[in-house]
Amino acid sequence: MNDIRLGILLWNQATDWPSYEATAARIDELGYEHLWAWDHLYAIFGDPHQPIFEGWLSLAALAKVTKRARLGLLVGANTFRNPGLVAKLATTLDHISGGRAILGLGGAWMEPEHTAHGIEFGSGHGQRLDWLEEAVAAARALLDGETVTSEPDGRYRFRDLRHQPLPIQRHLPIMIGGSGEKKTLRTVARHADLWNAMGTLETLQRKTDVLRRHCDEVGRDPAEIEWTLGCKPLIRDTEAEARRVFEAQMDHNRTPLGNVAEDATFWYGTTEQIAERMLGYTKLGFGTFIAELPAPYDGETIERWIGEVKPMVDAGAVG
């Protein structure tokens, strides 16, 4: 038997605010565990210049139209903001939401939005992951009420930094997104309460093995980390009908099908097909699944994923 948890990220691109807000409220009513937003300034699927809402402010607004779902960025771009500011934002969201905030962070990857906004992108992925390690450690300390002073050779220049108020939650959780084997998964092992990953079963078998090794090296039990899998399900009575709706969504998001043809995170099919996919990942240790759903938001998938698919996966069998 499983007891999986489900969350939803509504693509905050190619939508209008009334649709975004109303769908989030419905997700909360249905009992999903959490709601997420992207942290991007340009759209990341299709035309980068199509509309997209900013993540932190979106979460603050959703906090007032939801009651129980936890709220976070999947995941925050560490390059965008000073981590001291990020800790303050997360704490403020925690108070606005009555203790439902999650702090999501990752190294960031989309260079064009950095260049256009004049945000430093760093010399390469490795440097950004070094920045992430330093930022997460500082944010964790600040959220826990500690005083932070930066190392002389660090990226940041904190001096006797401390925050009030502290979060409502005694331990505001931190999610780290990404699966880089040398640096990101080491940061996950050291600091994360949640880890978000994407990929095929074969890829994630290797990544989970690497994460376990990092946990052994730092003396941490991997069971202390909630493993979350990112996916993009679309559910209909037939695979052909699901495919038709998927193609219409990509057209709405100005995304040529060729651009997503190799993206293994798009799952379209019947309830049984989606449940079968999920069961494979539960065997690797993933107990939480986060659906990233494009606009126009598909109410049928939202209803059936938690109402029909989840019971199958919890039972450990399809049909």
PyMOL commands that set and color helices and strands:
alter all, ss='L'
color gray80, all
select helices_A, chain A and resi 17-30+55-63+78-80+83-96+111-117+125-143+184-191+201-218+222-224+239-252+257-260+271-282+299-315
alter helices_A, ss='H'
color red, helices_A
select strands_A, chain A and resi 5-10+34-37+70-73+76-77+101-106+174-177+194-197+226-235+266-269+288-293
alter strands_A, ss='S'
color yellow, strands_A
deselect
rebuild
show_as cartoon
